[in-house]
Amino acid sequence: MAEARILLVEDDRILAQSLAKYLRMHGFDVTVAYSFSSAVDELERKRFDVYVLDVNLGDGDGIELLEDLRAFRDDTPTIFISALTDIGTVVRGFNAGAEDYIKKPFDPEELLIRIKARLKKQEESLRYGDVVYREGRFFKGEEEIDLGEVQRNILLKLLRNRGRVVTKEELYDYMVNPSPLALRVMISKLKKKTGIDIKSVRGLGYTVD
């Protein structure tokens, strides 16, 4: 089974290294960023399954980082870890789109439990027949479906928005050279590879019931 990829953004190097070591011992692929700017660099390089963000970073604000990510339609599950325990900051974190907020100090096992819970909930919510999204990959039964990053992101977008029309413009955001024809070809390939009934809504976009 593929390792879930975690981006850990924490400016306390000792804490960050300790948490990263603990999570790696439990089978996670952890990338550590010690600042806002280095987190942005890592986000440009690769995709992650969970974000673990401190609020107070040396050169920025973790909540503002998440707000920026959500503005770009990045709905990766996010957990804040912070010594800021006032209700105002906690509310800001959740309003920015976080799924969880852990107050420092905490036991690393608590973070592990919450990460696993987020991944499990994500997996359960992204199942279509015998196709399931698990730890960053799509599987049909026990066999991984061979999808490129753009295909995977588009399928995730459609499944996370089941029952509503996802506009072409929303899907174009994931493509390098978007066009109606390129999108139609990609949707056709996704349908063939996965067996999922992706329906075209004329003039608007695509939907999965």
C-alpha positions in Angstrom: 0.0 0.0 0.0 1.3 3.4 -0.9 2.5 5.7 2.0 0.3 8.7 2.7 2.3 11.9 2.1 2.3 14.5 4.8 3.6 18.1 4.7 4.6 19.1 8.2 5.1 22.9 8.5 6.7 23.8 11.9 9.3 26.4 12.7 10.5 24.7 15.9 13.1 22.4 14.3 13.4 20.1 17.3 9.7 19.5 17.5 9.4 19.2 13.7 12.2 16.6 13.5 10.7 14.6 16.4 7.2 14.5 14.9 8.6 13.6 11.5 10.6 10.7 12.9 7.5 9.5 14.9 5.2 9.6 11.8 7.8 7.9 9.6 8.1 5.1 12.1 4.3 4.6 11.5 4.6 4.4 7.8 4.1 7.9 6.6 6.1 9.8 4.0 6.9 13.1 5.7 8.2 16.3 4.2 9.2 19.0 6.6 9.2 22.7 6.0 10.4 25.1 8.7 8.9 28.3 7.3 6.1 29.7 5.2 8.3 30.2 2.2 9.8 26.8 2.3 6.3 25.3 2.6 5.3 27.1 -0.6 8.4 25.7 -2.3 7.5 22.1 -1.2 3.9 22.6 -2.4 5.1 23.6 -5.8 7.2 20.4 -6.0 4.7 17.7 -5.1 1.2 16.8 -3.9 0.4 15.8 -0.4 -2.4 13.8 1.3 -2.5 15.7 4.6 -1.1 19.1 5.8 0.0 19.6 9.4 0.6 23.3 9.9 1.8 25.4 12.8 0.1 28.8 13.0 3.0 31.0 14.0 5.7 30.6 11.4 8.9 32.7 11.3 8.0 34.4 8.0 4.3 34.1 7.8 1.0 32.8 9.2 -0.1 29.1 8.8 -3.8 30.1 8.7 -3.1 32.5 5.8 -1.2 29.8 4.0 -4.3 27.5 4.2 -6.5 30.4 3.1 -4.4 30.7 0.0 -4.5 27.0 -0.7 -8.3 26.9 -0.3 -8.6 29.9 -2.7 -6.8 27.7 -5.3 -9.3 24.9 -4.6 -6.8 22.8 -2.7 -9.0 20.7 -0.4 -6.3 18.6 1.1 -7.2 17.7 4.8 -5.4 20.0 7.2 -4.6 19.8 10.9 -3.3 22.8 12.8 -0.8 22.4 15.7 -0.3 25.5 17.7 0.5 27.0 21.1 -2.2 29.6 20.4 -5.2 28.4 22.3 -7.4 31.4 22.3 -10.8 30.8 20.8 -10.3 33.5 18.2 -7.3 31.8 16.6 -9.0 28.4 16.7 -12.1 29.9 15.0 -9.8 31.5 12.3 -8.2 28.1 11.7 -11.5 26.3 11.2 -12.9 29.2 9.1 -9.9 28.9 6.8 -10.8 25.3 6.1 -9.0 23.2 8.6 -10.5 19.9 9.7 -8.7 19.8 13.1 -6.8 21.9 15.5 -4.5 20.5 18.2 -3.2 22.6 21.0 0.4 22.4 22.1 1.8 20.7 24.0 0.4 17.3 22.8 1.4 13.7 22.6 2.6 12.6 19.1 0.2 9.7 19.3 -2.7 12.2 19.3 -1.5 13.7 16.0 -1.1 10.2 14.6 -4.7 9.2 15.6 -6.1 12.4 14.0 -4.1 12.0 10.8 -5.4 8.4 10.5 -8.9 9.5 11.2 -8.7 12.2 8.4 -7.4 9.7 5.9 -10.0 7.1 6.8 -12.8 9.6 6.5 -11.4 10.8 3.1 -11.2 7.2 1.9 -14.8 6.4 3.0 -16.1 9.6 1.3 -14.3 8.8 -2.0 -15.7 5.4 -3.0 -17.6 4.8 -6.2 -18.6 1.1 -6.6 -15.4 -0.8 -6.5 -13.2 2.2 -7.1 -11.7 3.7 -4.0 -9.3 6.5 -3.2 -6.8 5.3 -0.6 -3.7 7.2 0.7 -3.2 9.2 -2.5 -4.0 6.5 -5.0 -7.1 5.2 -6.8 -7.7 1.5 -6.7 -10.2 -0.8 -8.4 -10.4 -3.7 -6.0 -6.9 -4.3 -4.9 -5.3 -3.1 -8.2 -4.0 0.4 -8.5 -5.5 2.4 -11.4 -2.8 4.0 -13.6 -3.6 7.7 -13.5 -1.5 10.7 -14.1 -1.5 13.6 -11.6 -3.9 15.7 -13.7 -6.3 12.8 -14.2 -6.2 12.0 -10.5 -6.9 15.6 -9.5 -9.8 15.9 -11.9 -11.3 12.6 -10.7 -10.9 13.7 -7.1 -12.6 17.0 -7.8 -15.6 15.2 -9.4 -16.0 12.6 -6.7 -15.7 15.2 -3.9 -18.5 17.1 -5.6 -20.8 14.2 -6.4 -24.3 15.3 -7.3 -23.4 18.8 -8.6 -22.0 20.0 -11.9 -18.3 20.8 -11.8 -17.8 23.5 -14.3 -15.2 23.2 -17.1 -13.5 26.3 -15.7 -13.0 24.5 -12.4 -11.4 21.5 -14.1 -9.3 23.7 -16.4 -7.4 24.8 -13.2 -5.8 21.4 -13.0 -4.7 21.3 -16.7 -1.5 22.6 -18.2 -3.0 23.5 -21.6 -6.8 23.5 -21.0 -9.3 23.4 -23.8 -12.7 21.9 -24.3 -11.3 19.2 -26.6 -8.4 18.3 -24.2 -10.9 18.0 -21.3 -13.3 15.8 -23.3 -10.4 13.5 -24.2 -9.3 13.3 -20.5 -12.8 12.6 -19.3 -13.1 9.8 -21.9 -9.9 8.2 -20.7 -11.0 8.5 -17.1 -14.3 6.8 -17.9 -12.5 4.0 -19.7 -9.9 3.4 -16.9 -12.2 3.6 -14.0 -15.6 2.6 -15.3 -17.1 5.6 -13.5 -20.1 7.2 -15.3 -19.0 10.8 -15.7 -21.8 12.7 -17.3 -21.4 15.7 -19.5 -23.8 18.6 -18.9 -23.9 20.5 -22.1 -22.4 23.9 -22.0 -21.5 23.7 -18.3 -19.2 20.9 -17.2 -19.3 17.3 -15.8 -20.9 15.5 -13.0 -20.9 12.1 -11.2 -24.2 11.0 -9.6 
